[in-house]
Amino acid sequence: MRHQYMLANEPCHDCIIHWCCEPCALCEEYRELRNRGFDMYLGWNGNMARQNHGVVVITPIAPAEMKR
């Protein structure tokens, strides 16, 4: 999320924040998404449909293992 929205690495790296205080890190991510217009009650697909003006984009799912 930090890379996608070009957020600064402050006060420290994400892995340290998640390791020391997981609830704090999740609350920070929740607030960031909410401030950017996401509605958590819609879920991922609902937010993607709303951002794409109702057009649902289906991404292909790769098979579990590849065979030659």
C-alpha positions as CSV (number, residue, x, y, z in Angstrom):
1,M,0.0,0.0,0.0
2,R,2.9,2.3,0.8
3,H,4.4,1.8,-2.7
4,Q,1.0,2.1,-4.5
5,Y,0.2,5.4,-2.9
6,M,3.8,6.7,-2.6
7,L,3.7,7.1,1.2
8,A,6.8,7.9,3.2
9,N,8.6,5.3,5.3
10,E,8.2,7.1,8.6
11,P,8.7,6.6,11.4
12,C,10.2,3.2,10.5
13,H,9.7,0.3,8.0
14,D,6.4,-1.5,7.8
15,C,7.7,-4.8,8.9
16,I,8.9,-3.3,12.2
17,I,5.5,-1.7,12.8
18,H,3.6,-4.9,12.1
19,W,6.0,-6.9,14.3
20,C,5.8,-4.6,17.3
21,C,2.1,-3.5,17.1
22,E,-0.1,-5.3,14.6
23,P,-3.3,-3.6,15.7
24,C,-1.8,-0.2,15.3
25,A,-0.5,-1.0,11.8
26,L,-3.9,-2.3,10.7
27,C,-5.7,0.8,12.2
28,E,-3.3,3.0,10.2
29,E,-4.0,1.1,7.0
30,Y,-7.7,1.3,7.6
31,R,-7.6,5.1,8.2
32,E,-5.5,5.6,5.0
33,L,-8.0,3.6,2.9
34,R,-11.0,5.3,4.4
35,N,-9.5,8.7,3.8
36,R,-8.9,7.8,0.1
37,G,-12.6,7.0,-0.3
38,F,-12.8,3.2,0.3
39,D,-15.9,1.8,2.0
40,M,-14.9,-1.2,4.1
41,Y,-18.4,-2.5,4.2
42,L,-18.5,-2.9,0.4
43,G,-15.4,-5.2,0.5
44,W,-12.8,-5.4,-2.2
45,N,-15.0,-6.3,-5.1
46,G,-17.5,-3.5,-4.2
47,N,-14.8,-0.9,-3.9
48,M,-13.3,-2.0,-7.2
49,A,-16.6,-1.9,-9.0
50,R,-17.3,1.6,-7.5
51,Q,-13.9,2.9,-8.6
52,N,-14.4,1.5,-12.1
53,H,-17.9,3.0,-12.4
54,G,-19.7,-0.4,-12.2
55,V,-17.4,-2.2,-14.6
56,V,-16.1,-5.3,-12.8
57,V,-12.6,-6.4,-13.8
58,I,-12.0,-10.1,-13.4
59,T,-8.4,-11.1,-12.9
60,P,-7.4,-14.6,-13.9
61,I,-6.4,-17.0,-11.2
62,A,-3.2,-19.0,-11.9
63,P,-3.3,-22.8,-11.4
64,A,-1.9,-24.2,-8.2
65,E,1.0,-25.8,-10.0
66,M,2.3,-25.7,-13.5
67,K,2.9,-28.8,-15.4
68,R,5.0,-29.2,-18.6
